[in-house]
Amino acid sequence: MTTTSTTPGIDLTGKTVLVTGAARGIGVEVARQAVAAGANVVIADLLEEEGQETAAKLGDRARFVRLDVTSEAGWQAAVDFATAEFGGLDGLVNNAGIATGTLMEAESVEHFRRVLDINLTGVFIGMKTAVPALRTRGAGSIVNISSAAGLIGLALTAGYGASKWGVRGLTKLAAVELGTSKIRVNSVHPGMTYTPMTSETGIQSGDGNYPNTPMGRVGQPEEIAAAVVFLLSDVASYMTGAELAVDGGWTAGPTVKYVMGQ
């Protein structure tokens, strides 16, 4: 695994960042780019083998910690681990989550609650736990991974869509409350992105393979990660409460072909 940065000019030297769901997909790319930009990174995930392998590949400035994001004790242990290993915590990326693909009326209440517990309550617990550590450093940056489904009403997302709208709102609330503490809180809203998880749905990488977006393709993990690392950095020092869509124009509106009925 290379550690070449795709975000020129971004410098995270001396900062420590905890990234959830970082054993694969978008999370692992965030971790890789953060290390490339000079950060110390704690990779937090339930996937222990993949997480340990990722940390080993990223080198001395990466560590792995097992984390169930629905566990308050687990979150406290993860933040304490980051502080013990690297002397403090400067950034948090709430990336862990699960998706759904059913109609609202077909989704069980049990599954709906589980999705919200992981995707939304997990973000809440993470921010609540990390804030004291960020305050100790005098400043910090929190980046919450929402979704294009948190910007529009997207069919077949049910609990997922509801949770991502919740993450968007919770981000703004936290930004308002934490601004005077110099803790910035922003959300990133990926469109369809090619990862090991989404590839199982049949999507393909490359131009022309996703006509739903104006750009006609799905995103790549490194494109989403670049936006996240930017928000973690001091280059984004006057950004808080922002929602950054990285979706190929999907949420901007329907494509010309769709409007013309082609």
C-alpha positions in Angstrom: 0.0 0.0 0.0 1.5 3.3 -1.1 1.2 6.5 1.0 1.2 9.1 -1.8 -1.1 11.9 -1.0 -3.8 12.9 -3.4 -4.3 16.1 -1.6 -1.4 18.4 -2.5 -0.7 21.1 0.1 -2.5 19.4 2.9 -0.3 19.1 6.0 -1.5 17.1 9.0 2.0 16.8 10.6 1.7 16.4 14.4 -2.0 15.7 14.4 -3.7 12.5 15.5 -6.8 11.3 13.8 -9.2 8.5 14.7 -11.0 7.0 11.8 -13.9 4.5 12.2 -14.7 1.8 9.7 -11.1 2.2 8.5 -10.3 -1.4 7.7 -11.5 -1.2 4.1 -13.3 1.0 1.6 -13.5 4.7 2.0 -12.2 4.5 5.6 -8.9 2.8 4.7 -8.3 5.4 2.0 -8.9 8.2 4.5 -6.4 6.6 6.8 -3.8 6.2 4.0 -4.1 9.8 2.9 -4.0 11.1 6.4 -0.8 9.3 7.1 0.6 10.5 3.8 -0.2 14.1 4.9 1.8 13.5 8.1 -0.8 12.5 10.6 -0.8 9.8 13.2 -3.9 7.6 12.6 -5.9 5.2 14.7 -7.8 2.7 12.6 -10.9 1.7 14.4 -13.1 -1.2 13.2 -14.7 -4.5 14.1 -12.6 -6.2 11.3 -9.6 -7.0 13.4 -7.5 -8.9 10.8 -8.0 -6.4 8.0 -7.5 -3.5 10.4 -4.3 -4.9 11.8 -3.0 -5.5 8.3 -3.9 -2.0 7.2 -2.1 -0.5 10.2 1.0 -2.6 9.5 1.1 -1.4 5.9 0.8 2.2 6.8 3.8 2.1 9.1 4.8 3.5 12.5 2.2 6.3 12.5 -0.7 4.0 12.3 -2.3 1.8 15.0 -5.4 -0.4 15.1 -8.0 -0.6 17.8 -11.1 -2.8 17.8 -14.3 -0.6 18.1 -18.0 -1.3 18.1 -19.3 2.2 17.5 -22.5 1.5 19.4 -20.6 0.9 22.6 -19.9 3.8 24.9 -17.2 1.9 26.7 -15.6 0.9 23.4 -15.5 4.5 22.3 -13.9 5.7 25.5 -11.3 2.9 25.2 -10.6 4.0 21.6 -10.1 7.6 22.5 -8.0 6.7 25.5 -5.9 4.4 23.2 -5.3 7.2 20.7 -4.2 9.6 23.5 -1.9 7.0 25.1 -0.3 6.1 21.8 0.2 9.5 20.3 -0.3 12.0 23.1 -3.7 13.4 22.2 -6.5 13.6 19.7 -6.9 16.3 17.0 -9.4 14.8 14.6 -12.3 12.3 14.3 -13.7 10.8 11.2 -17.1 9.0 11.7 -17.1 6.7 8.7 -18.4 3.4 10.0 -21.9 2.4 8.8 -24.1 -0.1 7.2 -26.5 0.3 4.2 -30.0 -0.9 3.4 -31.7 -1.7 0.1 -35.4 -2.2 0.7 -38.6 -0.2 0.4 -39.6 1.6 3.6 -42.7 -0.6 4.1 -40.6 -3.7 3.7 -37.9 -2.9 6.2 -38.4 -4.4 9.6 -38.5 -2.2 12.7 -35.7 -4.2 14.2 -33.4 -3.6 11.2 -34.4 0.1 11.0 -33.4 0.5 14.7 -30.1 -1.4 14.1 -29.2 0.9 11.2 -29.9 4.0 13.2 -28.0 2.7 16.2 -24.8 2.1 14.1 -25.0 5.0 11.6 -26.4 7.8 13.8 -26.2 6.9 17.5 -22.6 5.7 16.8 -21.7 9.1 15.4 -23.3 10.8 18.4 -21.4 8.6 20.9 -18.2 9.2 19.0 -18.5 13.0 19.0 -19.6 13.1 22.7 -16.6 10.9 23.7 -14.0 12.7 21.5 -14.9 16.3 22.4 -13.1 16.4 25.8 -9.9 15.1 24.2 -10.2 17.6 21.4 -10.8 20.4 23.9 -7.6 19.4 25.7 -5.7 20.1 22.5 -7.3 23.5 22.1 -8.9 22.8 18.8 -10.0 19.9 16.5 -11.9 18.8 13.5 -14.7 16.2 13.2 -15.8 14.9 9.8 -19.0 12.9 9.7 -19.6 10.7 6.7 -23.2 11.2 5.6 -24.3 10.4 2.1 -26.0 11.7 -1.0 -29.0 10.0 0.7 -28.7 12.6 3.4 -29.3 15.4 0.9 -32.2 14.0 -1.1 -35.1 11.6 -0.6 -33.6 8.4 -2.1 -35.8 5.4 -2.6 -34.9 2.0 -1.2 -32.8 3.5 1.6 -35.3 3.6 4.5 -33.2 3.3 7.7 -30.0 4.3 5.9 -31.4 7.4 4.4 -33.0 8.4 7.7 -29.7 7.9 9.5 -27.7 9.9 7.0 -30.2 12.8 7.2 -29.7 12.5 11.0 -25.9 12.7 10.6 -26.3 15.8 8.5 -28.4 17.5 11.2 -26.3 16.3 14.1 -23.3 17.7 12.3 -24.8 21.2 12.1 -26.0 21.1 15.7 -22.5 20.1 16.9 -20.9 22.8 14.7 -23.0 25.5 16.4 -22.3 24.2 19.9 -18.5 23.6 19.5 -17.5 26.5 17.3 -16.3 28.7 20.2 -14.1 25.7 21.4 -12.4 25.8 18.0 -13.7 22.4 17.1 -15.0 22.3 13.6 -17.7 19.8 12.5 -18.5 19.1 8.9 -20.2 16.4 6.9 -19.1 14.7 3.6 -21.9 13.3 1.4 -20.5 10.7 -1.0 -22.5 9.5 -4.0 -22.3 6.0 -5.2 -18.6 5.0 -4.6 -16.9 1.9 -5.8 -15.8 -0.1 -2.8 -15.7 -3.8 -1.9 -19.1 -3.4 -0.3 -20.8 -1.6 -3.2 -19.2 -3.8 -5.8 -21.3 -6.6 -4.5 -24.4 -4.7 -5.8 -23.1 -5.0 -9.4 -21.8 -1.5 -9.9 -18.7 -1.1 -12.0 -15.9 1.4 -12.0 -15.1 3.6 -15.0 -16.6 6.2 -17.3 -20.1 5.6 -18.6 -21.0 3.0 -16.0 -23.3 5.2 -13.9 -25.6 7.4 -16.1 -27.5 8.6 -13.0 -24.9 11.2 -12.4 -23.9 14.1 -14.6 -20.3 12.8 -14.6 -21.6 9.4 -15.7 -19.5 7.3 -13.3 -19.2 6.2 -9.7 -16.7 7.7 -7.4 -13.5 6.2 -6.2 -12.6 6.0 -2.4 -9.6 8.3 -2.9 -11.8 11.0 -4.2 -14.0 10.9 -1.1 -11.0 10.6 1.2 -9.4 13.7 -0.3 -12.4 15.8 0.7 -12.2 14.3 4.2 -8.5 15.0 4.7 -9.0 18.6 3.4 -11.7 19.1 6.1 -9.3 17.7 8.8 -6.6 20.2 7.8 -6.1 23.8 8.7 -6.7 24.7 5.0 -10.4 24.3 6.0 -10.0 26.5 9.1 -13.1 28.6 8.4 -15.4 25.7 7.5 -17.8 24.3 10.1 -21.3 23.1 9.7 -20.7 22.6 6.0 -22.1 19.7 3.9 -19.7 18.7 1.2 -21.2 16.6 -1.6 -18.7 14.4 -3.4 -21.2 12.7 -5.7 -20.4 13.5 -9.4 -23.2 16.0 -9.4 -25.9 13.5 -8.5 -27.7 15.7 -6.0 -27.4 18.8 -8.2 -30.2 17.5 -10.4 -31.2 15.0 -13.1 -29.0 14.5 -16.1 -29.8 16.0 -19.5 -30.6 12.6 -20.9 -33.1 12.0 -18.1 -34.8 15.4 -18.7 -35.0 14.7 -22.4 -36.4 11.3 -21.8 -33.6 9.4 -23.4 
